[in-house]
Amino acid sequence: MALFTLKRGAHPTDHLGFIKESHPFYLYFLTFLVGIISSFATIGFIKFYQLLTRFIYNGSSSDFTEIAQNTPLWHFFLILVVGGALIGLIIFYFIPYYGHGQGFPHLLYSYRHMSYITPTEGISSTIAATLSLAVGASVGREMPAIFFSASLTSWLCRLLRIKGHLLRVLIAAAIGTSLATSFHSSFVGIFFVIELVSFSLTTLDLLPITLAIFTGVFIREYFIKIFPTYALKFAPYDPSIPILNLFILGILSGLLAYLFLKTLSFTIRSSHYSRLPKWMWPMLGGLGLALLAIRYPSVLGLGLVEMSLLAELSTSFIPTLFLLLAKYLAILFSIGFGFSGGVLTPSVFLGLAIGSLYAATLASIFPHYGISHEMLVIAAGAAFTSVVLGAPVTMTMLSFEVTHDIQLTLNVFIVVFFAQVTMKVLNLNSFFHNQYKFLYDDCG
């Protein structure tokens, strides 16, 4: 009788067990599939939040400088305050640690402990990040897209009963593919995985991860007409620059990154331990953003247009300084007060503004000396962001991807190196490391 008894409760993928053990191409097939899923997820996330921005502000553009020209001031206040309250409620009820544990820190926790990301965490975090970007919070889009892609990959692994080291490889593939798709750069995705999420990975693991990343970039290339390349264009410049200027710029970028990380961490901890209801903090942050938008609407959202102008044009010192301070406050009101999103793009904005101020200062002190404005701006952007993320090689490679200039990249590497030395001397950790330690070591 037992010979004809059907096994009840069998999983649909049980018959694939022998393939997992005896066929190495199974891993490559899975990473290829993850590359497809992550690339489409990243493209879909970015296109959807841009569409939602146009719908909310009833316009044809997702650039907030242009939106501000056609939007009444009371409309900004209403959307940012009400949107902040709605985001706060979503974060408070559905996301671990009242939102501060969502995104990349929670992804690192799941990766290191080889645990799955639940559908509730993935969906709620993605909704909160989409709304944050759509209403105009000064947050980045890359980390939410990475978390969304990794969540889909985690659900796939749970369905196929994949766990252990293979789960880590597939999550790492999703992370690298999502970032590579966002920046249209395979090298950026690969080095980001190596620097930030390579815990327990081997050299052989990078082969399937690279396959996923190349797959994602190929899909991005196919959609290039509807998804413009994330890149900055430069006018011809003088590549020669004294090493002393690079040294000073690197030290300056490291010191200002130290100040930025300390104040941002203080703001996050204050909102975390405050007696004020946690869901109210994004609403207060939205009010602060609306007040900043009265004079500086360009600090809302990503600010891609302003970033291009900072890199391409020599700007005046005082207007750039006020823009830098306004963007700095906007980031504190956004990330520090609980809006959902990443820190990569805001850090690049601050770094570019620092480089522009440094170039303007040199031009005023040495008016007859040919200052390479573009080189200083890009170098400062890469150095500042490398300290914030803890990813010096990734940011150096990104500078090459957006300029295709070897000489500029070498100078960027020097500035990044001095910024990293400053970071080590000050005993400073990256934003993700501090968040992970605060949430899962101090509070765990």
Residue pairs with C-beta under 8 A, 6 or more apart in sequence:
11 161
13 159
13 160
13 161
16 26
16 160
19 26
20 26
27 166
27 169
27 208
28 208
28 211
30 162
30 166
30 170
30 208
31 169
31 170
31 173
31 208
31 209
31 211
31 212
32 211
32 212
32 215
33 156
34 153
34 156
34 170
34 173
34 174
34 177
34 212
35 173
35 177
35 211
35 212
35 213
35 214
35 215
35 216
35 219
36 215
36 216
36 219
37 149
37 152
37 153
37 156
37 174
38 149
38 150
38 152
38 153
38 173
38 174
38 177
38 178
38 181
38 212
38 216
39 177
39 178
39 181
39 215
39 216
39 217
39 219
39 220
40 219
41 145
41 148
41 149
41 152
41 178
42 145
42 146
42 148
42 149
42 177
42 178
42 181
42 182
42 216
43 181
43 219
43 220
43 223
43 227
45 126
45 130
45 141
45 144
45 145
45 148
46 141
46 145
46 182
46 227
47 226
47 227
48 130
49 62
49 129
49 130
49 133
49 134
49 141
50 62
52 130
52 131
52 134
53 62
53 67
53 133
53 134
53 135
53 136
53 301
54 60
54 61
54 62
56 79
56 83
56 134
56 135
57 67
57 71
57 75
57 79
59 66
59 67
59 70
59 71
61 67
62 301
63 301
63 304
63 305
64 136
64 293
64 297
64 298
64 300
64 301
64 303
65 297
65 298
65 305
65 306
67 136
67 297
68 76
68 293
68 297
68 300
73 293
73 294
76 136
76 290
76 293
76 297
77 287
77 290
79 135
79 136
80 135
80 136
80 286
80 287
80 289
80 290
80 293
81 283
81 286
81 287
81 290
82 283
82 286
83 131
83 132
83 134
83 135
83 286
84 135
84 282
84 283
84 284
84 285
84 286
84 287
84 337
84 339
85 279
85 280
85 282
85 283
85 286
86 131
87 128
87 131
87 132
87 135
87 282
87 338
87 339
87 340
88 99
88 278
88 279
88 280
88 281
88 282
88 283
88 338
89 279
90 124
90 127
90 128
90 131
91 98
91 99
91 102
91 124
91 128
91 278
91 279
91 282
91 338
91 340
92 98
92 99
92 277
92 278
92 279
94 120
94 121
94 124
95 101
95 102
95 121
95 124
95 125
95 128
95 340
96 102
96 106
96 121
97 272
97 439
97 443
98 272
98 278
98 338
99 128
99 278
99 282
99 338
99 340
100 268
100 271
100 272
100 338
100 435
100 438
100 439
101 109
101 439
101 440
102 121
102 124
102 125
102 128
102 147
102 340
103 125
103 129
103 143
103 144
103 147
103 340
103 341
103 342
104 143
104 146
104 147
104 342
104 432
104 435
105 432
105 435
105 436
105 439
105 440
106 117
106 121
106 125
106 147
106 439
107 117
107 146
107 147
107 150
107 171
107 175
108 196
108 197
108 432
108 436
109 115
109 436
109 439
109 440
110 116
110 117
110 150
110 154
110 171
111 168
111 171
111 172
111 197
111 199
112 199
114 163
114 164
114 165
114 167
114 168
116 154
116 155
116 157
116 158
116 167
117 150
117 151
117 154
117 155
119 151
119 155
121 151
122 147
122 148
122 151
122 152
122 154
122 155
123 151
125 144
125 147
125 148
125 151
125 340
126 144
126 147
126 148
126 151
128 340
129 139
129 141
129 144
129 147
129 148
129 340
129 341
130 144
131 340
132 139
132 334
132 339
132 340
132 341
133 139
133 141
133 144
133 301
133 302
133 341
135 286
136 289
136 293
136 300
136 301
137 285
137 286
137 289
137 300
137 301
137 334
137 339
137 341
138 289
138 299
138 300
138 301
138 303
138 327
138 330
138 331
138 333
138 334
138 335
138 346
139 331
139 334
139 335
139 339
139 340
139 341
139 342
139 343
139 345
139 346
140 302
140 341
140 342
140 343
140 344
140 345
140 346
140 347
141 182
141 302
141 341
141 342
141 345
142 178
142 179
142 182
142 183
142 342
142 344
142 345
143 341
143 342
143 343
143 344
144 340
144 341
144 342
145 178
145 181
145 182
146 174
146 175
146 178
146 179
146 342
148 178
149 174
149 175
149 177
149 178
150 171
150 174
150 175
150 178
152 174
153 170
153 171
153 173
153 174
154 167
154 171
156 162
156 170
157 163
157 166
157 167
157 170
157 171
162 170
165 200
168 199
168 200
168 201
169 201
169 205
169 208
169 209
171 197
172 193
172 197
172 198
172 201
172 205
172 209
173 208
173 209
173 211
173 212
173 213
174 212
175 189
175 192
175 193
175 197
176 189
176 190
176 192
176 193
176 209
176 212
176 213
177 189
177 212
177 213
177 215
177 216
178 189
178 216
179 188
179 189
179 192
180 186
180 188
180 189
180 190
180 213
180 216
180 217
180 220
181 189
181 216
181 217
181 219
181 220
182 230
183 189
183 230
183 398
183 401
184 217
184 220
184 221
184 224
184 229
184 230
184 231
184 401
185 217
185 397
185 398
185 401
186 210
186 213
186 214
186 217
187 397
187 400
187 401
188 394
188 397
188 398
188 401
189 213
189 216
189 217
190 206
190 209
190 210
190 213
191 391
191 393
191 394
191 397
192 391
192 394
193 201
193 206
193 209
194 206
194 393
195 390
195 391
195 392
195 393
195 394
196 389
196 390
196 391
196 394
196 432
201 209
220 227
230 304
230 402
231 401
231 402
232 307
232 308
232 311
232 312
232 378
232 402
232 403
233 308
233 312
234 311
234 312
234 374
234 378
234 403
234 405
235 312
235 374
237 372
237 373
237 374
237 375
238 370
238 372
239 372
239 375
239 405
239 407
239 408
239 411
240 372
241 372
241 375
241 376
241 411
243 414
245 362
245 376
246 379
246 411
246 414
246 415
246 418
247 414
247 418
248 358
249 355
249 358
249 376
249 379
249 380
249 383
249 415
249 418
250 379
250 383
250 414
250 415
250 416
250 417
250 418
250 419
250 421
250 422
251 418
251 419
251 422
252 354
252 358
252 380
253 351
253 354
253 380
253 383
253 384
253 387
253 415
253 419
253 422
254 383
254 387
254 418
254 419
254 420
254 421
254 422
254 423
254 426
254 428
255 422
255 426
256 350
256 354
256 384
257 347
257 383
257 384
257 387
257 388
257 419
257 423
257 428
258 387
258 422
258 423
258 426
258 428
260 328
260 347
260 350
260 384
260 388
261 387
261 388
261 428
261 430
261 431
261 434
263 332
264 331
264 332
264 335
264 336
264 431
265 431
265 434
265 438
267 332
267 335
267 336
267 337
268 335
268 336
268 435
268 438
269 438
270 336
271 278
271 281
271 336
271 337
271 338
272 278
274 281
278 338
281 337
281 338
282 337
282 338
282 339
284 337
285 333
285 334
285 336
285 337
285 338
285 339
286 333
286 339
288 329
288 330
288 333
288 337
289 299
289 300
289 330
289 333
289 334
292 299
292 300
292 326
292 329
292 330
292 333
293 299
293 300
295 326
296 322
296 323
296 326
296 327
296 330
298 305
298 306
298 323
299 323
299 326
299 327
299 329
299 330
300 330
302 345
302 349
303 327
303 345
303 349
306 323
306 349
307 348
307 349
307 352
309 315
310 320
310 349
310 352
310 353
310 355
310 356
310 377
311 352
311 374
311 377
311 378
311 381
312 374
313 373
314 356
314 359
314 360
314 363
314 373
315 356
315 360
316 360
317 357
317 360
317 361
317 364
320 353
320 356
320 357
320 360
321 357
323 353
324 350
324 353
324 354
324 357
327 346
327 349
327 350
327 353
328 350
331 343
331 346
331 350
333 339
334 341
334 346
335 341
335 343
335 346
343 388
343 389
343 431
344 385
344 389
347 384
347 385
347 388
347 389
348 381
348 384
348 385
350 384
351 380
351 381
351 382
351 383
351 384
351 385
352 377
352 378
352 380
352 381
354 380
354 381
354 384
355 376
355 377
355 378
355 379
355 380
355 381
356 373
356 376
356 377
356 380
358 376
358 380
359 371
359 372
359 373
359 376
359 377
362 369
362 371
362 376
363 371
363 373
374 408
375 408
375 411
375 412
378 399
378 402
378 403
378 408
378 412
379 399
379 408
379 411
379 412
379 414
379 415
379 416
380 415
381 395
381 399
382 395
382 396
382 398
382 399
382 412
382 415
382 416
383 395
383 412
383 415
383 416
383 418
383 419
384 419
385 391
385 395
386 392
386 394
386 395
386 396
386 416
386 419
386 420
387 419
387 420
387 422
387 423
387 428
387 430
388 430
388 431
389 395
389 430
389 431
389 432
390 429
390 430
390 431
390 432
390 433
391 430
392 416
392 417
392 419
392 420
395 412
395 416
396 409
396 412
396 413
396 416
399 408
399 409
399 412
400 406
400 408
400 409
400 412
403 409
429 437
